[in-house]
Structure formats: structure tokens, C-alpha cells
Amino acid sequence: MAFNKNNREPVPEEETAIWTCTNDDCLGWMRDAYSFDKEPKCPLCQSDMVRATRTLPVLD
């Protein structure tokens, strides 16, 4: 039997609240649910972060 990556079920996605880095040279972001601070700093460059939304796979 052959296995094919194209036969996978689609991953469910939803609009998710995130924090995104304000530094244009940094690609840092994190899910809001995994932030322990009210206004976190970017873990990659320590810049301020702002709230945003992104369509992401649902995590259980």
C-alpha cells in the first residue's frame, strides 16, 4: 500500500488572537493563550508587541 501526503485530512483552522513584534526586522509572534504577561516583550528581540489575529491550526 502506498502512502501519499495528499491523502491527509485538512487541519481545522480558526482565527486566533496573537501578539506580534513591532520591530519590522523581526518575525516574532506568539499565541495570546501562551503569553504570561499583559503586554509581553518579543522573545526574539525584546521589542514591544501588539495584539493581532491570525488564522492558525486549532490546538487541543
N, C-alpha and C positions, 0 to 999 in steps of 0.2 A: 504494500500500500504506500503510495506517495503522499508526502505531506507538503502542503503548499501554504505559504504565508497569506495568500489571498483569500483563504477559506476561513479566516478568523472572524469571530463575531465583532461588530463595531463596538468600540468602547463608549459607554454613555458619558456625555459631557454636560456641564452646566455652567452658567455664569457664576463666577467665584470672586469674592472680594479679596483683593491682594494689596500689598504695599509695593511700590515700585520706586527705584532710586531716582533722585532728581539730577544726578550727575550724568550729563549727556554721553560721557565716555565710558560709563558703567552699564552693564546689562543686568544688574542685580534686581531681584524681586523675590517676594515670599507670600505665601498664602496668609491671609489675615488670621485664620484659625491657629496658625503656628507661631504667632508673634506673642511674646510675653509682655511687651511694652505698649503703652497707649500710642506713642509716636516713636517707632523704632528707628535706629540708625542702620544704614546699609551694612550688612555683614562683610561685604567685599571691600568697600572703600570708605566706610564710616560717614558718608554723606547723609543728609536728611532724606526721608522717604515720604511719599504721598499716597493716599488711597486711590485705587483704581479697580477696574473689574477686567476679568479675562475669562474666556471660555476654556475650561480645563477639564480633564478627565475626573470623574467622581471618585473620591477616595472613601473607603469604608472605615 
